Amino acid sequence: SLLVGFNKKTIRTTSTALKRQNNIVKIKGYKKYTMIHKVDTDLGGRKLSFETGKIAQQAHGAAWIRYEDTICLVTACRSQEATDRDFLPLTVEYREKSFAAGRIPGNFFRREGRMGEKETLSARLTDHSIRPMFPKGFAYEVQVFITILSSDNENDADVLGMVGASVALGLSDIPFAGPLGAVRVGRVDGDYIVNPTMSQREESDMDLILSGTKDSIGTVEGGAHEVSEKDLLEALKFGHKHIIKLIELQEKLFADAAKEKMDFVSPIPESELEDAVREFAAARISEANHTTSREDRNDLVGTIYKDTRDTLAERFPDSEQEIDDVIYALIKADMRTMVLKEKRRVDGRSLDEVRQVTCETEILPRSHGSALFTRGQTQALCVATLGSKQDEKMVDDLHGKSFKSFFLDYNFPSYSTGEVSFPRGPGRREIGHGHLAETALEPVVPSVDSFPYTIRLVSDIEESNGSTSMATVCGCSLALLDAGVPIKNPVTASGVGLISEGDDWELLTDIQGSEDFLGDMDLKVAGTADGITAIQMENKIQGIKIEILEEAFSRARQAGLHILDIMNKTISAHRENLSEYAPRIEFLKIDVDKIGAVIGPGGKMIREIEKTGATVNIEDDGKITISAVESAAAAAAREMIEGITADAEIGRQYEGTVKRIMPFGAFVEILPGKEGLLHISELDHKRVEAVEDVVEEGQKISVKVLEIDNSGKMRLSHKATFDKPSG
């Protein structure tokens, strides 16, 4: 057949594909014929398909990913020219279209805006999984764009976006050491499930997302309900089997549809320049790396950079960046050699040693709970604040509006690293670290039914030198106990790093910033003495063997228990009494048909109730939450509501208030909003000439209910409350 607009390679590929007749359709486009390639498989009892060639053909790579009725379009593009940056300029965008779930955006403009929290977290997952798969020194701008076009509210698209990124990059001409696969793993009633549905996730005791290649695990992130390290490893092994299946499916698609990769060779420093830098700086670099003080070491390294540039400037003009690159490589290589050969770390610690830990509580006198957690040069100030139901956090995403009664905010100000920057809203780092810490603590936080408060945790990082998210977990656990929140168990956390060269590797307990930056792995594990509650693993290399992970989990548990012992010496159980500044909350249940009476016309009655100083929240099922800082205000509001919703009883005596006087009697309010007629004949045992002779408006008077008719009208009597005088 005649194909217009294709190069020779494409024609050969297409011709072969046509002969195979394997899920290929030929359509006539406005410029050229396009071949649609599609592959599919069964994953977890549901159909998963990858398709390319129909949509977004100007992108360098485009994949249409469908899993049941959840669909995402993933594209990959690169810049035409390389940048002068010394890092990979990769960006990942994850955008949910409201129409995907048949919804209109709930904001003022009624259109999609900047990425929300869920979108940001999903973008981070993809970024972490694909970033190590690009060649060293690749400085072309790369953008992976994930668009969620359809959501069936059962199959989450976050994992599909991760797989789709691998498919789109594999189809493109962008150098990429894929393919890689990604799955979610859950466990219900002891059985592991691949890509559990939303309903299955509600019953699952773990929710893990992992990516990897055919022979190793790349990234792991998720939470669990205090599961053992053994169960977690089994979950990873289970998920990896399905990752291999996804990789094989991609390879099948790439064989027919992938573009030829662009020519790219990782830059190699000029040998003469490299030798000159090594000769001048190698000994000084080793001296700096053996300096245990971080400040002194940084000063020495800064001096090395300056002196080397100055010394070699005449010999190698306009080569400052190349010189800096060689120095960085020498620093990294020397630090790694120290670990692998000398078993020594830059701060002098042994490989399995945790930095000094100190804990304090009751740091802030007016907060409901506060703690200061310090580990080495990493410090987190954590605060717990208790609120009412009205303080819940609203989440508006593809699944609709929902509310969270427990949430955590993480802040990373520039002064924590001695730097200067303009304060902005939370970025991807802050959102990601906060989510990890929130995931770690959520399994131990009591339900609203047993502890009727909205709980907000805030972690402000005051100093940073590695594993600030793990410090946040420990500090916030202490703050919860200080606030009197009856958590199930205290939660501890620790990070573990990896240095590897070939088959030689060593694990580093409680890594600091330089070890994270120059190492191969950053594994973060949080949990209680009973098991793991959260995990996150990011890699600089393309994957980690299971046997290394097994040892890393053991190392993380040892460090976590060591830290937990120090935490327990500070505070081991929640305080018996809440802070005097924390709100007091009471619950009340009324009949649904009485909600209107409590609210009153135009909200008049509810405003009167809240004049007590209490805040009242009424739900559609008649559940009322009363919150107030002072218990007396909550009690007063409760009394008013009970009075409004109470039913008058025939024959019962009440202390009422005269509201209006008429010629024939007075209307007396015996319960809030409930009035009855006190006829003139029922004012006294003797004849009364005028109502005003006995009562006046605003007067308190005892009355008894004589009758209540079908319409609710009441007939009252005052004389029935006292005996007729003798004589």
Secondary structure, DSSP 8 states (H G I E B T S, - for coil): ---SS--HHHHHHHHHHHHHTSSEEEEE-SSSEEEEEEEEEEETTEEEEEEESSS-TTSSEEEEEEETTEEEEEEEEEEEEE-S-SS--EEEEEEE-GGGGT----STT-S--S--HHHHHHHHHHHHHHGGGS-TT--EEEEEEEEEEE--SSS-SHHHHHHHHHHHHHHSSS------EEEEEEEETTEEEES--HHHHHH-SEEEEEEE-SSSEEEEEEEEEEE-HHHHHHHHHHHHHHHHHHHHHHHHHHHHH-------------HHHHHHHHHHHHHHHHHHHT---HHHHHHHHHHHHHHHHHHHTTTSTT-HHHHHHHHHHHHHHHHHHIIIII---TTS--TT----EEEEE--STTSSEEEEEEETTEEEEEEEEEE-GGG-EEEEETTEEEEESEEEEEE--GGGGT------S--HHHHHHHHHHHHHHGGGS--TTTS--EEEEEEEEEE-SS-HHHHHHHHHHHHHHHTT---SS--EEEEEEEEEETTEEEEEES--HHHHHHSSEEEEEEEETTEEEEEEEEESSS-B-HHHHHHHHHHHHHHHHHHHHHHHHH--S--SS--TTS-EEEEEE--GGGHHHHH-GGGHHHHHHHTTS-EEEE-TTSEEEEEESSHHHHHHHHHHHHHHH----TT-EEEEEEEEEETTEEEEEEETTEEEEEEGGGS-SS--S-GGGT--TT-EEEEEEEEE-TT--EEEESGGGS-----
